[in-house]
Amino acid sequence: MHGNRKATPAVMRARSVATTVVIAATVLAGCERGSSHGPGDSPTGPGGCPAIQDRAETAVRQAERTDVPWSGPAAGPTAVPGKTIVYVAQTMTNPGVAGAANGVREAARVIGWKVRVIDGGGTPVGIQAAMSSALALRPAGIVIGGFDPNSTSRQVSQADKAGIPLIGWHAVAAPGPSRRPRLFTNVTTRVEDVAGISAQWIIAHSDGHAGVVLITDASIPFARNKSELIRRDLSTCSGVRLLSYENIPISDASSRIPREISSLLSRFGSTWTHSVAINDLYFADAAPAFRAAGKNGAGPPFNIGAGDGDPSAFQRINSEQYQDATVPEPLSLQGWQIVDEFNRAFSSRPASGYVAPVHITTADNSHGATTWDPSGYREAYRRIWGR
């Protein structure tokens, strides 16, 4: 348990910090596979950014709270009985996809439905086959679990013609209903919120003076957009310098990250104070390189993952081993929301419009947990469904 850990005022102030800044993404020029960008990508200066830092601290204090009341729907249709839904997973080896699927299963047991999970195996061919299998089952609804519906456009069109509602989990960039591709709704946090709070945590944690390495996968449009938003948000503070913008495909992370970390440590030394990656998994591969270089697990560099908050990230944070924070998705909650959204679709009601607020997990507020599971949603959905 970490709730009683003593910390210096500076650390306490640093761990209660950041703001959600919603900014449009800019185009990343010359971002080829595996490329990196060196110093000079963002304004630098010795003066810090007191006003921006103050706003960041207020937002991070809010994001770090674990006692936020339920702000989702309080009313809706009662449970429609006897439904079967299929969760098509991009791959069940992805902790986020699997966590949301487990939330769907849990909620389906409560509402009285059957769930079938079909694993796409992480390949385009496998995902298309999984979608075809889902359609062959003639379910009441299908979940697009963590992949781009446009990659299965033929099956999406068939579902639409058959009157089978589709609900996405991280399927398109924005939460809520989608017309192209046609989704009843898409369940996710807002990428702008996740990017903004990640950047502002760095600004606040560093007291407005940081040398940052940003890691992304520019081959994925969603990830590239997130990293561009993070870069823009970091640039609002004149005392924050972007040392390097590293484009490392997720598929190459295990082979590339260890040597890239060694190279970055050699290039930047103590000027490298913070890191942010578009996914926590980069820090799983970075830890051995930091350890081999003799770096302290509690930093610097201080590392934050801008999604998804998988159990291994929580474990690194709780044990202070080369990751200090994550912006986790409330995976179980989102599974319950998916079931509630289907119940609204089956009742000819509109989508709820609910978007879970961003949260920051650190060793001081995780209390040893390995997931972010906010309170109140199970009770709220049970009341709505009459269960």
Sequence and secondary structure as in RCSB ss.txt:
>XXXX:A:sequence
MHGNRKATPAVMRARSVATTVVIAATVLAGCERGSSHGPGDSPTGPGGCPAIQDRAETAVRQAERTDVPWSGPAA
GPTAVPGKTIVYVAQTMTNPGVAGAANGVREAARVIGWKVRVIDGGGTPVGIQAAMSSALALRPAGIVIGGFDPN
STSRQVSQADKAGIPLIGWHAVAAPGPSRRPRLFTNVTTRVEDVAGISAQWIIAHSDGHAGVVLITDASIPFARN
KSELIRRDLSTCSGVRLLSYENIPISDASSRIPREISSLLSRFGSTWTHSVAINDLYFADAAPAFRAAGKNGAGP
PFNIGAGDGDPSAFQRINSEQYQDATVPEPLSLQGWQIVDEFNRAFSSRPASGYVAPVHITTADNSHGATTWDPS
GYREAYRRIWGR
>XXXX:A:secstr
  TT    HHHHHHTS            TT  TT EE S SS   TT  HHHHHHHHHHHHHHH S     S S 
      S EEEEEES TTSHHHHHHHHHHHHHHHHHT EEEEEE TTSHHHHHHHHHHHHHT  SEEEEESS GG
GGHHHHHHHHHTT  EEEES SSSSS BTTTTBSEEE   HHHHHHHHHHHHHHHTTT EEEEEEE TTSHHHHH
HHHHHHHHHTTSTTEEEEEEEE  GGGHHHHHHHHHHHHHHHHGGG  EEEESSTHHHHHHHHHHHHTT  TT S
SEEEE S   HHHHHHHHTTSS  EE    HHHHHHHHHHHHHHHHTT            B HHHHTT SS   S
SHHHHHHHHHT 
